[in-house]
Amino acid sequence: MDEHMKRRLDKQRKLFSQLGIALDALTIHEKEFNLKLRGYDPEEVDTFLDSVIKDYERFYATIADLMDKWQEQQITLRELKAESKPEPPVVQGIDPAELEETVLRLEENVRQLKSRIQRAPML
């Protein structure tokens, strides 16, 4: 068996194991049955098992494809979520301490204006 086929079967075994599937194509292919008097026709059994193996291969390909698509969707979803988060505005060149002083001065000016308004005679 070539290296490519071994890697493919190892990936298949790993995936099937994660999904709780006990049989893989190689296990089915390598299964030996005892011959008994009046048993089943070995060629018929082999033909049937070959069709089961083909189905397993199709199932594996479909599952692997769907898992790849699901992972791509998860990546796209994460990217869309990241894009939709509003980023705080970036203000460059403003010193936070200077900004706080300016706010305090403005608040003091507002208090002074309020006190002048209250003391001013009404016309």
Secondary structure, 3 states (H helix, E strand, C coil): CCHHHHHHHHHHHHHHHHHCCCCCHHHHHHCCCCCCCCCCCHHHHHHHHHHHHHHHHHHHHHHHHHHHHHHHHHHHHHHHHHHHCCCCCCCCCCCHHHHHHHHHHHHHHHHHHHHHHHHCCCC
